[in-house]
Amino acid sequence: MSARRIVAFAAAAALTLLAAAHSAPKTQAQFMFGEWNIHTSLVDFNLKTNDFSAPNHVLVTRDGTTIDADRADGNAKTGQATLYGHVVLHDQNGNLGGLSSTKKASGRGPATLTADKMTIDEKTRIYTAVGHMHYTQADTTADARSGKLNDVTHELDLRGDVHVRQGARSLIADHVLYNTITGQAEADGNVVLRFPSQIRESAPTPKPIVIKNPKIIHR
């Protein structure tokens, strides 16, 4: 076989292998992080320190709850992980799986929380969302600079330019503590509460909102 034919054969073989690599399905890595399952295409895991880094898209799952993010890193031993970029937490039951107690709390329906970044602490069961935080559940939506969701108390601690919409009412404050099970909210700091001047008799009873030094605006 001539040198020219050898080069041509090698080039064709390389192209064939390259095409096969692109057409082959990408394998998924999976490992446990506390009660969570982490699915991703690539992970660097240090068996000595238990540090891990997933530079590609990650899907985190647990009993009715999923979290999507662009990438993640953390430590499996300490039970702390941080998810970065387009973070979307969706809880089908509205109580984050109810694994924090032996008796599952009855949620108010599916809930979704989005943010730029989220930190998971498996030991304290607190999930901290930072950057363009948005929460949706039933007739309630909430926006804030940051929020901490407590899986034990079912409280969402919202801070910074907080804007909560609950049915026809709108609440603006520096700080709001919202219970994802009862729908109750407690607000303080430059509180402004907007609600309709007339409430129809057929309308459901509004969830209670506790406020400190409020400004109330009738529409």
N, C-alpha and C positions, 0 to 999 in steps of 0.2 A: 504494500500500500504506500502510495506516494505521501510526501510530507503535506502536500496541499489537501489530500483526501483525509489524512489524519486530523488536521486542523478543522476541516469542515465537519467531520464526524464528532469531534469533541464539542464543537459549538452547538451542533444539533442536540447532543445529549444534555448539554447544560440548559438549553432552552426548554427541553422536555421536563427536566427536573424542576425548573423554575415555574413552569406552568402547573405542574402537579402540586407544588407547594402552595400556589395561590388558590387552586381549586379544592385542596383538602380542607375539611372542616377544622376550625380552630378548637383545640382542646381547652377544657375549663378546669382550673384548679379550684379545689374546695377544701376549706378547713374550718374548724370550730373556733368560735370566739365567745367563751362563756356559753350562753344559751342561743347564741346567734350562729347561723351558717353563712360563711362568706364565700361567694362565687366570683371568680375573676379569671382572666386568661393568663395572667402572669403574676407570680408573687415571689418576693425575696424574703426568706424566713431564716432567722438566726437561731439555731437550736440551742445555743448556749445562753443567750440573753432573752430569747422569746420575742425579740423585736421583729416586726414584719412590715413590708412595704408592698403595696399593690399599685403600680403606676398606671394601670389601665382601668377601664370601667369596672365597677364593683356592684354586685347585688347582694344585699344582706337580708336574710330571711329568718323569721321566727313566728310560728303559730299565729298566722293571720296578719302578720306585720312584715312589710318589706321596706328596705331603704336602698335607693339608687344614688350613685355618685360617680363622678369622673375618676376619682382615685382615692386611696386610703392608706393610712399607716397607723401603727400602734404597737402595743405590747400585750401578748396573750396572757402573760403571767399577772400583770397588774390589772388587767381587765379594762384598759383604756384604749380607745381608738378614735381617730379623727378622720372624717370623710370630707373631701373637698370637691367643690364645683357642681352646680346644678343638683344639689341634694334634695331628694324627694322621699319623705317618709309617709307611707300610707298604712293606716291601721284599719282593717276591715271591721273590727269589733268596737272601735272607739274607746278602748281601754288599754291599749298597748299590750294586748294578749292576756292581761289579767294574771300574769305569772308572779306578781309581787305578793300575792296572798293566797291562802288556801281557798277562799271564796272569791269567785270572779265577780267583779263589779259590772253592773249593767250599763254599758255606754249609751251615748245619745246617737249612735249610728256611726258609719264610717267617718274617719278623720284623715286629713292630709296636711302635712307640714312641709314647707319648702324653705330653703335657705342657701346661702353661699357656702357655708361650712357648718358641720355638726360634730360635736364631740360626744362620744358614748362612754359612760362610766358604769361598768357592769356591777361594781360593788355598791355604789350609792343609788343605782338605777336612775340616774339623772342624765338627760339628753340636752345639751346646750347648743342652740342654733344661733348663728351670728350672720348678719348681712342679709338685708331684704327678706326678713322672716315673714312668712305668710301662713296663716292657719285657717282651715276651713272645716266646719263640722255642723251638720244640720242647718239651722237658720243663722248660724254665727260665723263670721269671718273676723280675723284679727291680723293686723300688720304692726310690726315693730322693728326696731334696729336689732334687737336680740331677744331671745326667750329661753327659759329653762323649763323643760317638761319633766315632772317628777312621776315616775312609774308607780311609786308607793302611795303618794297622796293624791295623784291624778290632778295636780295643780300645774297650770301653765303660768310661769312668772314672766310677764312681758315688760320690757324696759326700753325707753327712748322713742319718742314720737309714736306712742301707741294709739291705734285707731281700731276700735272694736265696733262692729255692726252686728246687732242682734235683732233680727226681724226688722221692724220699722224704726228701731232706736239706733242711735249712733253715739258712741262714747269716745272722747279724746282725753288722753292723760299722759303724764310722764311715766306712770307705773300702774300696771293692772295685774291683779292676781285672779286668774280665771280657772274655775273648776270644770274639767272636761266631762265629768259625770253628771253633776247637777245643773251646769250651765250658769251658776252664780258667778258674779264678778265683783271684785273690790278694787277701787281705784283711788289714787291720790296723786297730787301734784298737777296744778293747772288743769283741773278737771272741767270739761265741758260736756254736758249731756244734752243731746238733741232728741226730741221725741214728738210725735203728732200731738196737736192740741186737743184732738178728740179721739177717743178709742172706742171702736164699735163694741157693742155688748157681745157680739158673737165671736170677737177676737179672743184667742187664748190668753190666759193670764201670763203677763211678762215674767221672765226670770228676774229675781231680785238683784239689784245692783247697789252695793254699799259704796258711798262716795264721801270724800272729805273736802269741805269748802268748795262745793261745786258751783259752776255757772250753768243754769238751766235755761235752754232756749226752746220756746214753743214754736212749732212750725204751723 
